[in-house]
Amino acid sequence: MKKLLIAPVAVAALAGFVPSASGTATVQNDDMTTVAATAKCKSLTALSNVNVRKSASTKSTVLRLWYKGTKGCDIKGVDGGSYKNACGIKSYHYWRKVNYRGTVGYVPNVCVKYS
C-alpha cells in the first residue's frame, strides 16, 4: 500500500515555496526571489565578530553582525574593495559572499574559515 504525501507539498505551495530542478527551494515574492534552502552548503565559521555587508566594500551598508564562532554558508569568493585591519590582516581585498542566518551578504575573506 502506497502512502501519498500530498499535505507537505500543499503546505509548501501555500507558503510560496517552489522546488526547482537544482534541488533548491525558493520563496517567490512580488519583487524578489530568495534562496530558502540549499542542498549543498560549504560551512564557514566566523573567526571574530564581523559585519555582513550589502556589497564587497567597507563603505557598503551593514546588513547584520555575524558572531564569532557561529556558522554560515559560503556562496562564492569575490574580489572587492580593500579592507584594512580586518581580523588581524593589515590589508586585503578578497571577500566571501555568504548566507548567515538567512541574510545574504559579504564578509572579508580573512574573517571566516571553512568548518
C-alpha positions in Angstrom: 0.0 0.0 0.0 1.4 3.4 -1.0 1.0 6.4 1.1 0.5 9.7 -0.7 2.3 12.6 0.8 0.2 15.4 -0.5 0.0 17.5 2.6 3.7 18.6 2.7 3.5 19.7 -1.0 0.2 21.5 -0.4 1.6 23.3 2.7 4.8 24.3 0.8 2.7 25.6 -2.2 0.6 27.7 0.2 3.7 29.1 1.9 5.1 30.1 -1.5 7.9 27.6 -1.7 8.6 26.4 -5.2 11.0 23.4 -5.8 13.4 23.7 -8.7 15.4 21.2 -10.7 18.7 22.2 -9.0 17.5 20.9 -5.6 17.0 24.4 -4.3 13.7 25.6 -2.9 12.9 29.3 -3.4 10.4 31.7 -1.9 8.8 33.8 -4.5 7.7 37.3 -3.6 6.3 40.0 -5.9 9.6 41.7 -6.3 12.3 39.2 -5.4 13.3 35.5 -5.2 15.2 34.4 -2.1 17.0 31.1 -1.7 15.3 29.3 1.2 17.1 26.0 1.3 20.2 24.8 -0.5 21.1 21.2 -0.9 24.9 21.9 -0.6 26.3 24.3 1.9 30.0 24.8 2.4 30.0 25.7 6.1 32.0 28.7 7.3 32.8 29.8 10.9 33.4 33.4 11.8 36.9 34.0 13.4 35.7 37.2 15.1 32.5 39.3 15.1 32.2 40.6 11.6 29.8 42.8 9.7 27.8 41.2 6.8 27.6 43.9 4.2 25.4 44.5 1.2 28.3 44.6 -1.3 32.0 43.7 -1.1 33.1 47.1 0.2 33.7 48.6 3.7 31.6 51.6 2.6 28.6 49.3 1.9 25.6 49.1 4.2 25.9 46.7 7.1 23.1 44.1 7.0 23.8 42.3 10.3 26.6 41.2 12.6 28.0 37.7 12.3 29.1 36.5 15.7 32.4 34.8 16.4 32.3 31.1 16.4 28.9 30.8 14.7 28.4 29.1 11.3 27.1 30.3 8.0 27.1 29.1 4.4 29.7 30.0 1.7 28.2 31.0 -1.6 31.3 32.2 -3.5 34.5 34.3 -3.3 34.7 37.7 -4.9 37.3 40.3 -5.5 36.1 43.6 -4.0 37.1 46.8 -2.2 40.2 46.8 0.0 39.8 46.5 3.8 42.4 47.3 6.5 43.0 45.8 9.9 40.3 43.1 9.4 40.7 40.0 11.6 44.4 40.6 12.2 45.3 41.2 8.5 46.8 44.7 7.6 45.3 45.0 4.2 43.5 42.7 1.7 40.7 42.8 -0.9 39.1 39.4 -1.2 35.6 38.8 0.1 33.2 35.9 0.6 29.6 36.1 -0.4 27.8 34.2 2.4 24.4 33.3 3.8 24.3 33.9 7.5 21.0 33.0 9.2 19.1 34.0 6.1 21.0 37.2 5.3 23.0 37.1 2.1 25.9 39.5 2.0 29.7 39.9 2.0 32.4 39.5 4.6 36.2 39.8 4.5 37.7 36.5 3.4 40.2 36.6 6.3 37.5 36.7 8.9 36.0 33.3 8.1 37.3 29.7 7.8 35.8 26.5 6.4 34.5 24.3 9.1 
